[in-house]
C-alpha cells in the first residue's frame, strides 16, 4: 500500500523541472489544463450561513413561499464575518512540522531586502529568518497583525469586499507595481471572491514578481473556522484544492502569469491512528506563479502585445480573449491609420462584450462576436456611448427594435451572418454621430438602393451588400451628402461600376479572410505544439511512474527499492 501511495504522489513534472525548484513539486508548469470559461458556480463560494435553504414544502404547497431573502442573508453574513475576525477568536494555526516546511519553502524563493505584501496577514508570516525592505500586511482585522514583528506596515481591509471582474474594493492604487512578492497563507480557504483578490494581487506585483499561496489540508483548523470556510473548501479534497487555486491564477490574469506550479510540502504522515492523534503534522500545500513582463507593441509581436493588454480585462472570458487577439493583431497590422484608434478603444471591449455575452452562441457564434468587437473598436466614431451600445443591442435583437432597426432588419434579411457583422460595424458607430433623421433616411433608403442596383444586374443579396455599404460610407459617413444627392449618384452609376464595386468588395473580403486564417492557423499551430509538448511531458511522467524502482520511505527517511524490483 505504501508503494502504491508513493506512485500516486509522483509529481506531474519532469525531473529537470523539479531540479530547479524547492522540494515537493507536484504539478509542473505544463501539466495544468483549464476550461475556456470560469467554471465555478457562485454557490461554491458561500459560507454555511449564506447557503440557500430550500423552501418549506408545506409553504410551497399552500402558495406561501417566503420572499427570497438571499441578498439580505448574504449581507448579514458579511457583517458576521467581519465581527468574527474582529472578535477575540483563536487564530488559524498550522501544525509545527508544517510551519517548518513552509518556512523552508519561502526561504528558497525569497531573499533579504525585497518588498513583500502579505494578504490575510496574521501574527506569523513564516519568514522570521529573512529581513525585507518593506513587509506590508493586509487583513480584515489588525488584532493579529499587531503581534507580527515582521510587518513594517499594516492595513485593515476586507478582502471579501470586491467588485466582480475588477478586484478588491478600496485597494490602495499606490501599491500597484510595487512589490517583489505577494504572500497569501491560511487565507484562500476563506475568500468568497478569490479571482478578484488575485487580480488585485497581480496589480501590486512588479513585472517578474512572484505570488505564493500556501494552504493546509482542509481539516487542520476546521473545528474552529468551518463557519468561515467557503463551500468549495469544505466539500472538495486537498488535491482538488491545488488545482482550484491554480485556476484562480489562470482566470485572474491568464497569460499574465507564468511558471505556475503546485507543491505538496506536507511532512511525512503518521503510520497509525495513535501517532496521527498525537502528531504535529498535517497537509501543507503551495501554489505559486510569476507575473509576466508586458510585451510592447512592435512589429512581429502584435498578437503578444494585445494579449498582454487583455490580461486583466473584465467581462471577456479566456475563450473570448483567445478569439479576439489575432483579429486585433491583424487589423493593427493592415490598417496603420487605425492603430491609434484601436489602442485607445481596447478599454471599450468590456462594454461591447457586456452585450455580446447575452447572445445565443448558436445564433451568433463566438468567432463572429470577436470579429464584431474587433471591428467596432477599430472605428474612430465608436466611443462606447450609451446610445451606441443601445443601438448595438437593438441590432443584435437584444432589445425591442425601434422603427429604424425594424426597417434595417427587414431589408437586410438576405445578408449572411458575416455580412451582418460588417453592417453593424458601419452603422453602430454612427449613432450619436449623425442625427436621428439621417439614420431614419438611411434605413428608408436601403430598399430603393437595392432596387436600383438590381436593375443594373446585381442579384438581391449582392445588391443589398453593396447598397448598404455605400449608404453607410457615402451617406451616413458624409455630413454634406443629402439623400437626394445619394439617390442621383446611385441612379447614374453604370452597371460596370456597380459590378466593379462588388468585385473589389469581395476581393477585399477574401484577402481579409486569408490574412485572418493565416493568423489563426499560426496561432493554432503554436497552441498545438504547446499541447504536444505538454502531452509528451505527461507521457514521460507516466513512464517514470511505471518504471519507477525506488520510493521515499517516510518511516526510515531513505530512498528504498520497491518490493521485487531490486532483484530484476
VOGU-3710 file (C-alpha; in Angstrom, 3 decimals, decimal comma):
1> xxxxxxxxxx> 0,000/0,000/0,000  2,820/2,393/0,869  4,414/1,776/-2,511  1,115/2,453/-4,284  0,694/5,719/-2,376  4,222/6,643/-3,367  3,419/6,093/-7,033  0,227/8,158/-6,788  2,258/11,043/-5,370  4,726/11,046/-8,249
11> xxxxxxxxxx> 4,862/14,650/-9,448  3,264/15,733/-12,723  6,512/17,402/-13,714  9,716/16,460/-15,454  12,766/15,661/-13,305  14,744/18,544/-14,793  11,926/20,926/-13,820  11,945/19,623/-10,249  15,711/20,128/-10,031  15,252/23,890/-10,362
21> xxxxxxxxxx> 12,554/24,163/-7,709  12,122/23,726/-3,981  11,352/20,197/-2,723  7,783/18,922/-3,106  6,989/19,949/-6,697  3,755/18,160/-7,527  2,328/19,931/-10,595  4,693/21,368/-13,201  4,079/24,343/-15,453  2,964/22,270/-18,457
31> xxxxxxxxxx> 0,567/19,991/-16,577  -2,280/22,423/-15,918  -5,371/22,367/-18,142  -8,287/24,786/-17,969  -11,794/25,131/-19,419  -12,442/28,121/-21,714  -14,615/29,934/-19,152  -14,570/30,373/-15,372  -16,036/27,057/-14,171  -17,349/27,780/-10,678
41> xxxxxxxxxx> -20,897/28,422/-9,557  -21,424/31,263/-7,107  -22,767/28,753/-4,583  -19,292/27,227/-4,137  -18,017/30,430/-2,507  -20,728/30,734/0,098  -20,163/30,238/3,800  -22,510/27,878/5,659  -24,786/30,691/6,818  -25,055/32,022/3,249
51> xxxxxxxxxx> -26,106/28,791/1,586  -29,611/28,693/0,233  -32,191/26,745/2,236  -34,888/25,031/0,134  -38,361/26,479/0,793  -40,549/24,541/3,200  -42,600/22,027/1,127  -45,788/22,922/3,013  -45,257/26,621/2,282  -44,746/25,782/-1,404
61> xxxxxxxxxx> -47,925/23,673/-1,470  -50,015/26,437/0,082  -48,511/29,172/-2,067  -46,906/30,825/0,942  -43,279/30,581/-0,193  -41,308/33,325/1,600  -39,859/36,167/-0,437  -36,288/35,338/-1,387  -34,071/36,957/1,226  -30,784/35,761/-0,282
71> xxxxxxxxxx> -29,278/39,269/-0,647  -30,222/40,183/2,908  -28,761/36,909/4,192  -25,536/37,465/2,242  -25,190/40,991/3,634  -25,799/39,648/7,132  -23,118/37,034/6,541  -20,588/39,741/5,626  -21,309/41,531/8,907  -20,974/38,278/10,840
81> xxxxxxxxxx> -17,667/37,551/9,098  -16,244/40,977/9,993  -17,363/40,544/13,577  -15,843/37,068/13,685  -12,373/38,201/12,640  -12,517/41,243/14,908  -13,594/39,237/17,952  -11,258/37,525/20,380  -11,297/34,283/18,425  -8,365/31,853/18,059
91> xxxxxxxxxx> -6,074/32,500/15,105  -5,634/29,985/12,299  -2,664/27,962/13,485  -0,856/25,390/11,376  0,957/22,465/12,934  4,653/22,843/13,830  6,028/20,417/11,241  4,050/22,211/8,559  5,438/25,544/9,767  8,975/24,213/9,374
101> xxxxxxxxxx> 8,344/23,093/5,789  6,584/26,324/4,824  9,437/28,409/6,220  11,927/26,344/4,205  9,852/26,767/1,055  9,567/30,535/1,438  13,276/30,865/2,219  14,062/29,004/-1,026  12,275/31,645/-3,136  12,566/34,817/-1,038
111> xxxxxxxxxx> 15,606/36,858/-0,063  16,581/39,745/2,156  15,927/43,317/1,039  12,842/42,712/-1,118  9,410/44,348/-0,873  6,657/41,975/0,283  2,888/42,303/0,500  1,038/39,778/2,650  -2,712/39,347/2,182  -4,604/37,860/5,094
121> xxxxxxxxxx> -1,660/38,577/7,375  -1,680/37,297/10,954  0,778/37,025/13,819  3,206/34,789/11,871  4,457/35,309/8,332  6,753/32,234/8,405  9,659/34,407/7,228  11,432/35,119/10,526  14,879/34,285/9,080  14,509/36,947/6,362
131> xxxxxxxxxx> 14,806/40,737/6,569  12,687/42,506/3,982  12,939/46,125/2,883  9,188/46,536/3,372  6,643/43,994/4,533  3,071/45,278/4,302  0,281/43,260/5,889  -3,389/43,460/4,913  -6,146/41,733/6,876  -9,764/42,192/7,957
141> xxxxxxxxxx> -8,579/42,915/11,498  -5,374/44,383/12,903  -5,649/42,199/16,007  -3,129/39,538/14,998  -1,051/41,760/12,728  -0,166/43,894/15,747  1,794/40,984/17,210  3,653/40,208/13,979  7,236/41,576/14,280  7,928/41,107/10,561
151> xxxxxxxxxx> 5,385/43,660/9,352  6,610/47,188/8,653  3,149/48,477/7,752  -0,396/47,275/8,462  -3,641/47,970/6,619  -7,113/46,827/7,650  -9,153/45,851/4,609  -11,873/43,286/3,934  -10,564/41,053/1,130  -14,091/39,750/0,539
161> xxxxxxxxxx> -15,403/43,210/-0,308  -14,881/43,079/-4,080  -16,293/44,241/-7,395  -16,719/41,386/-9,836  -14,082/41,229/-12,591  -12,303/44,263/-11,112  -10,764/43,471/-7,748  -10,827/44,274/-4,035  -12,689/47,490/-3,244  -10,702/50,309/-1,626
171> xxxxxxxxxx> -7,434/48,580/-2,533  -4,741/51,312/-2,466  -3,613/52,111/-6,002  -0,289/53,404/-4,664  0,581/49,740/-4,062  0,389/48,832/-7,754  3,629/47,557/-9,347  5,388/47,978/-6,017  6,116/44,517/-4,597  8,532/41,732/-5,431
181> xxxxxxxxxx> 6,409/39,094/-3,704  2,799/38,668/-2,619  2,184/36,093/0,123  -1,158/34,526/0,993  -1,064/31,964/3,808  -4,007/30,316/5,589  -6,391/32,680/3,802  -7,519/31,348/0,416  -9,980/28,964/2,103  -11,895/31,979/3,458
191> xxxxxxxxxx> -12,046/34,050/0,260  -15,507/34,443/-1,227  -14,159/36,388/-4,244  -10,763/34,744/-4,861  -10,498/35,661/-8,543  -10,876/39,333/-7,701  -8,345/39,090/-4,863  -5,845/37,504/-7,268  -6,466/40,333/-9,761  -5,649/42,932/-7,112
201> xxxxxxxxxx> -2,593/40,957/-6,018  -1,415/40,786/-9,631  -1,583/44,567/-9,939  0,601/45,049/-6,870  3,454/42,932/-8,227  6,344/44,302/-10,200  6,895/42,521/-13,525  8,819/39,366/-12,654  7,377/39,374/-9,139  6,109/36,167/-7,567
211> xxxxxxxxxx> 2,847/35,334/-5,828  2,919/32,449/-3,346  -0,300/30,968/-1,957  0,044/28,481/0,914  -2,785/26,463/2,435  -3,248/23,488/4,724  -5,345/20,373/4,462  -8,985/21,263/4,940  -9,233/19,649/8,388  -6,289/21,331/10,133
221> xxxxxxxxxx> -8,302/24,105/11,769  -11,775/23,060/10,667  -13,175/22,802/14,203  -12,652/26,497/14,913  -13,121/28,028/11,468  -15,520/25,838/9,476  -18,239/28,502/9,577  -15,887/30,923/7,780  -14,724/28,461/5,109  -16,342/28,502/1,690
231> xxxxxxxxxx> -18,346/25,532/0,487  -15,620/24,794/-2,064  -13,091/24,358/0,704  -15,368/22,318/2,942  -16,507/19,861/0,254  -13,537/19,371/-2,094  -10,411/17,279/-1,482  -6,940/18,656/-0,824  -5,764/17,513/-4,277  -8,686/19,361/-5,849
241> xxxxxxxxxx> -7,813/22,459/-3,845  -4,390/22,621/-5,513  -5,996/22,728/-8,960  -8,650/25,164/-7,782  -6,016/27,616/-6,509  -4,153/27,195/-9,793  -7,352/28,142/-11,622  -7,597/31,374/-9,636  -4,272/32,375/-11,168  -5,453/31,392/-14,655
251> xxxxxxxxxx> -8,798/33,196/-14,522  -7,496/36,323/-12,798  -4,863/37,349/-15,347  -4,424/34,376/-17,708  -1,163/34,606/-19,596  -0,179/37,487/-17,386  1,123/34,697/-15,144  3,847/32,199/-15,973  5,670/29,455/-14,136  2,519/28,223/-12,409
261> xxxxxxxxxx> 3,499/25,345/-10,122  1,930/23,359/-7,313  3,817/21,913/-4,345  2,960/19,324/-1,716  5,253/20,199/1,178  3,403/18,077/3,727  5,533/16,390/6,405  5,546/12,550/6,453  2,211/11,166/7,604  1,879/9,133/10,824
271> xxxxxxxxxx> 1,659/5,384/10,250  -1,063/4,608/12,793  -4,098/6,128/14,480  -2,389/6,899/17,805  0,519/8,678/16,113  -1,928/10,642/13,992  -3,754/11,932/17,067  -0,511/12,931/18,779  1,336/14,233/15,736  2,324/17,773/14,840
281> xxxxxxxxxx> 1,907/17,099/11,140  -0,770/17,630/8,517  -1,156/18,531/4,863  0,665/21,647/3,599  0,475/22,883/0,019  1,700/25,798/-2,074  0,692/27,131/-5,491  2,724/29,959/-6,990  3,346/31,846/-10,224  5,310/34,778/-11,627
291> xxxxxxxxxx> 3,947/37,998/-13,137  4,959/38,298/-16,778  6,562/41,299/-18,392  4,217/43,265/-20,663  5,009/42,778/-24,360  5,499/46,141/-26,040  3,595/46,692/-29,280  6,146/46,273/-32,053  6,373/44,703/-35,489  6,086/40,943/-35,345
301> xxxxxxxxxx> 4,768/40,945/-31,776  1,349/42,471/-32,288  -0,560/39,439/-31,058  1,559/39,118/-27,912  1,115/42,857/-27,348  -2,677/42,625/-27,451  -2,600/39,500/-25,286  -0,807/41,414/-22,551  -3,246/44,338/-22,882  -6,139/41,936/-22,230
311> xxxxxxxxxx> -4,676/40,062/-19,253  -6,841/41,894/-16,723  -9,691/42,946/-18,996  -13,008/42,176/-17,276  -16,112/40,567/-18,836  -14,129/38,730/-21,539  -13,636/35,022/-20,862  -10,365/33,290/-21,747  -12,122/31,957/-24,852  -13,051/35,481/-25,981
321> xxxxxxxxxx> -9,525/36,782/-25,462  -8,118/33,895/-27,473  -10,501/34,649/-30,366  -10,195/38,427/-30,461  -6,416/38,719/-30,049  -5,461/37,535/-33,570  -8,200/39,719/-35,053  -6,898/42,809/-33,281  -3,349/41,976/-34,340  -4,410/41,560/-37,970
331> xxxxxxxxxx> -6,318/44,850/-38,027  -3,470/46,669/-36,306  -1,054/45,299/-38,911  -3,057/46,012/-42,046  -4,730/49,305/-41,011  -1,911/51,671/-39,997  -4,298/54,629/-39,955  -6,498/52,930/-37,336  -3,723/51,941/-34,919  -4,177/54,826/-32,510
341> xxxxxxxxxx> -7,940/54,267/-32,511  -7,559/50,539/-31,791  -5,137/51,115/-28,920  -7,368/53,830/-27,445  -10,537/51,746/-27,771  -9,287/48,434/-26,361  -10,676/49,524/-22,993  -14,160/49,579/-24,583  -14,154/45,805/-25,128  -15,804/45,019/-21,751
351> xxxxxxxxxx> -18,728/47,295/-22,634  -19,130/45,607/-26,020  -18,902/42,117/-24,547  -21,427/43,000/-21,853  -23,912/42,901/-24,737  -22,339/40,054/-26,699  -22,404/37,654/-23,733  -26,212/37,804/-23,839  -26,262/36,328/-27,336  -27,085/32,725/-28,130
361> xxxxxxxxxx> -23,751/31,238/-29,214  -25,509/29,085/-31,817  -27,272/32,023/-33,443  -24,205/34,254/-33,170  -21,031/32,148/-32,796  -18,146/33,270/-30,610  -15,862/33,880/-33,601  -18,355/36,356/-35,106  -18,754/38,038/-31,734  -14,992/38,511/-31,623
371> xxxxxxxxxx> -14,959/39,876/-35,180  -17,717/42,383/-34,427  -15,974/43,545/-31,258  -12,650/43,972/-33,081  -14,354/45,828/-35,934  -16,156/48,235/-33,631  -13,120/49,310/-31,638  -11,215/49,971/-34,877  -13,840/52,565/-35,867  -12,855/56,117/-34,932
381> xxxxxxxxxx> -16,502/57,061/-34,401  -17,095/54,341/-31,823  -16,920/55,712/-28,287  -18,917/53,086/-26,418  -21,600/55,669/-25,620  -24,928/54,618/-24,151  -26,645/55,427/-27,425  -24,198/53,316/-29,437  -24,413/50,361/-27,043  -28,221/50,531/-27,094
391> xxxxxxxxxx> -28,068/50,596/-30,889  -25,800/47,531/-30,800  -28,292/45,639/-28,644  -31,185/46,646/-30,911  -29,220/45,497/-33,943  -28,475/42,175/-32,233  -32,109/41,723/-31,221  -31,362/42,031/-27,506  -33,709/44,996/-27,161  -37,061/45,584/-28,784
401> xxxxxxxxxx> -36,069/47,340/-32,021  -37,449/50,730/-32,875  -38,725/51,703/-36,293  -35,234/52,306/-37,708  -33,816/48,920/-36,682  -37,000/47,110/-37,670  -36,669/48,521/-41,178  -32,948/47,714/-41,338  -33,564/44,149/-40,182  -36,334/43,573/-42,714
411> xxxxxxxxxx> -34,415/44,970/-45,675  -31,123/43,192/-44,915  -32,512/39,724/-44,137  -30,745/38,293/-47,224  -27,265/39,083/-45,847  -25,248/36,242/-44,364  -24,022/36,459/-40,734  -20,553/37,740/-41,683  -22,082/40,487/-43,828  -24,436/41,469/-40,996
421> xxxxxxxxxx> -21,393/41,836/-38,741  -19,898/44,237/-41,277  -23,193/46,135/-41,473  -23,315/46,564/-37,697  -19,707/47,768/-37,850  -20,722/50,502/-40,302  -23,919/51,554/-38,565  -23,435/51,368/-34,775  -20,619/53,995/-34,563  -22,840/56,457/-36,453
431> xxxxxxxxxx> -25,431/56,549/-33,662  -24,837/59,722/-31,711  -22,661/60,982/-34,568  -25,448/61,688/-37,068  -28,992/62,912/-36,472  -31,853/60,512/-35,852  -33,480/61,820/-39,044  -30,443/60,887/-41,130  -30,355/57,445/-39,552  -34,033/57,008/-40,460
441> xxxxxxxxxx> -33,269/58,138/-44,013  -30,524/55,505/-44,161  -32,934/52,748/-43,162  -35,597/54,005/-45,575  -33,032/54,216/-48,384  -31,989/50,543/-48,280  -34,912/49,233/-50,353  -34,749/51,779/-53,216  -30,952/51,459/-53,329  -31,263/47,664/-53,624
451> xxxxxxxxxx> -33,850/48,023/-56,375  -31,641/50,387/-58,402  -28,650/48,033/-58,120  -30,795/45,014/-59,019  -31,895/46,850/-62,165  -28,210/47,140/-63,018  -27,886/43,333/-62,930  -26,830/42,580/-59,339  -28,527/39,722/-57,517  -30,603/40,735/-54,483
461> xxxxxxxxxx> -28,016/39,582/-51,913  -25,197/41,381/-53,757  -27,349/44,471/-54,264  -28,102/44,521/-50,534  -24,431/44,041/-49,668  -23,152/46,805/-51,942  -26,090/49,113/-51,325  -25,933/49,092/-47,518  -22,170/49,619/-47,508  -22,400/52,510/-49,966
471> xxxxxxxxxx> -25,206/54,045/-47,926  -23,204/53,675/-44,718  -19,973/55,018/-46,196  -21,147/57,716/-48,574  -24,410/58,813/-46,971  -24,066/58,250/-43,234  -20,342/58,869/-43,306  -20,574/62,222/-45,120  -22,194/65,162/-43,380  -22,711/67,122/-46,602
481> xxxxxxxxxx> -24,371/64,333/-48,618  -28,166/64,529/-48,592  -30,403/61,613/-49,500  -31,280/63,262/-52,848  -27,572/63,569/-53,708  -27,005/59,907/-52,900  -30,075/58,872/-54,882  -28,882/60,708/-58,032  -25,371/59,249/-57,682  -26,530/55,643/-57,297
491> xxxxxxxxxx> -29,011/56,037/-60,186  -26,328/57,405/-62,522  -23,895/54,603/-61,621  -23,236/52,279/-64,538  -23,598/48,508/-64,364  -19,838/48,146/-64,793  -19,196/50,475/-61,849  -21,624/48,544/-59,637  -20,060/45,207/-60,577  -16,604/46,679/-60,035
501> xxxxxxxxxx> -17,536/47,825/-56,519  -18,918/44,355/-55,767  -15,804/42,631/-57,109  -13,484/44,935/-55,141  -15,529/44,397/-52,030  -15,424/40,614/-52,356  -11,713/40,675/-53,196  -11,028/42,776/-50,099  -13,137/40,406/-48,016  -11,313/37,404/-49,438
511> xxxxxxxxxx> -7,905/38,870/-48,664  -9,046/39,797/-45,168  -10,250/36,261/-44,571  -6,960/34,868/-45,898  -4,973/37,093/-43,547  -7,170/36,180/-40,596  -6,954/32,493/-41,439  -3,178/32,802/-41,565  -3,114/34,460/-38,146  -5,475/31,841/-36,722
521> xxxxxxxxxx> -3,558/28,964/-38,339  -0,255/30,191/-36,933  -1,854/30,525/-33,512  -3,397/27,048/-33,716  -0,069/25,570/-34,757  1,621/27,239/-31,811  -1,061/26,005/-29,407  -0,882/22,531/-30,947  2,864/22,456/-30,441  2,439/23,528/-26,815
531> xxxxxxxxxx> -0,193/20,816/-26,322  2,056/18,193/-27,902  4,903/19,233/-25,617  2,546/19,030/-22,625  1,336/15,560/-23,656  4,898/14,387/-24,235  5,847/15,595/-20,789  2,904/13,731/-19,266  3,884/10,547/-21,128  7,383/10,839/-19,716
541> xxxxxxxxxx> 5,966/11,328/-16,242  3,685/8,304/-16,634  6,551/6,212/-17,947  8,618/7,260/-14,948  5,793/6,140/-12,698  5,540/2,748/-14,410  9,274/2,133/-14,422  9,956/3,605/-11,024  12,064/1,244/-8,901  12,554/3,346/-5,765
551> xxxxxxxxxx> 10,459/5,444/-3,424  10,999/7,633/-0,391  10,195/5,740/2,798  8,626/8,191/5,268  9,466/5,914/8,223  13,187/5,435/7,529  13,784/8,750/5,784  15,605/6,914/2,974  15,139/6,020/-0,672  14,305/2,288/-0,905
561> xxxxxxxx> 13,633/-0,217/-3,699  10,028/-1,088/-4,423  9,453/-4,713/-3,475  10,832/-7,123/-6,052  12,427/-4,524/-8,329  15,879/-4,587/-6,791  16,348/-8,167/-7,982  15,442/-7,553/-11,633
//
